[in-house]
Amino acid sequence: MLKAILFDLDNTLILFNENDFYDQYFERIATSFSDIIPAAQFQELLKNATISLLKNQGKVANARFFMDAFAAGIPVRPEELWKRFSHFYETEFNSLERIISLPESLHELFDYLVKTNIKLVLASNPIFPVEVQRQRLAWAGLEHIPFYFITHIENMSFCKPRFEYYQQICQKIDESPEFCLMVGNDSVNDMVAARAGLSTYLTTDVLDDDSASLTVSRELRADWTSDMIVPDFKGPLAGLKNVVERLGYTQ
């Protein structure tokens, strides 16, 4: 019986070249700090602070943990640095160039899902503020979907590929992991949900995916790549409807 479905975003609900996009992102966001931090130093600080989120033991929000790591050794108050990040995300992030395609029958799938009583969760790695997650949902034309919960840097204290991330989501949506399904394209970051007791669906819409080649993603995954998990289900996102009907849900 299904009570909640968790969805990854990058190359699950939106299909694009992550490496090209994030290379541009790193370059553009560095200019927002260029008067206080040289670009090369900024990019290194941003990468290391993001990777440090794996050390968050759940006692503080990812936003606080990230800023403490990023601001260490910089003679600027974390609050002021956070304002710069927020300004960039609110004014410039959505203007980054991107070439995006959508999985087959994406909107038909969500039209079907919203008619069920299943809780829909956007379970994108919580390294961005909520406004960025919503902007990226809009790239897929899903901004109108009533997601029950969206993970972001301020409401989560774990990140992928830690299985505690999925445990925390289940706690926040008040559902037992055995009644939840994680849907994503990443065999490590997304399928590790099985370690928390969730069922898993590995999407195959990106046939030549190399998510681990993205520097931050690769290093976040480093300790997990030797512990591959076989998904419960596998196929294109469009096939999720059949899985939902097979598992059943409360009418």
Phi, psi and omega in degrees: 000126181265132175240342179207142173238127179258134181241129164290166182246297184297122180060022168239303177262335172233135183251122182196170179276103184296321182298312180298317182295312185285336171299316178294319179300311180301319181293316184289317183290332179298330181292337179287347182239007190296338180281347181236339182222124176303146187305313182297318179294319180300312183298323178292318178297318181296314179298312183293322179293323178293315179297327181297342181300337176297340180271353178295123182266012175093006183273337178225160178295153179304325181300314179295316181297317179298313183293324177298320180287317183293319187278351182302122178086359178258127184282046178225137182298139179306325180298321179289323177295319180298323178298323179292317176301312182300318180298318179298314183294327181281332188245336188237331187304317185289348180266000178297139180293140181205142174243107189239140169238166183243147175301151179303134174062027181303309185290325176297321178299313183287330173300321177291314186295323183290346178274352176268176175263014181284133176286130179258130184235131172271108184250058174277146183309125188280066178248002179236156173293164184298327181296328178289318178300320180290322177299318183287329172298321180295329177301330179269000183071027183247017183295339181272351183289131183280073178298133181291326183206139176236122179279139177208178190293341183261347181244007178233153180233017170221167175219167176292146006261033176285133181291341178296335176302317181286325175298318181295320177299313181300321177296318183289330179263000176059049176227144177288139180306328183294343179256014183241149180233128176261129181242122180191167184265352188261119184292344178254296186302322184267318184287345177296348175304334178300329179293339178265000177099006179274154168283160185225146176229115180268116181277152186235021182292332175259102187282332182248042184283138175222063184302329183291348181282342175291126190309307183295315180299317181300316183283330174295327184271351194309317185277359185247345190294341178272359183241064185287144183244133178280122182290156176289325180222155181209137179160184178293157181304325180301336180283354182298326180303318179296323179293318179300315180292327178291318181282331179083160179204163181283126181286000000 
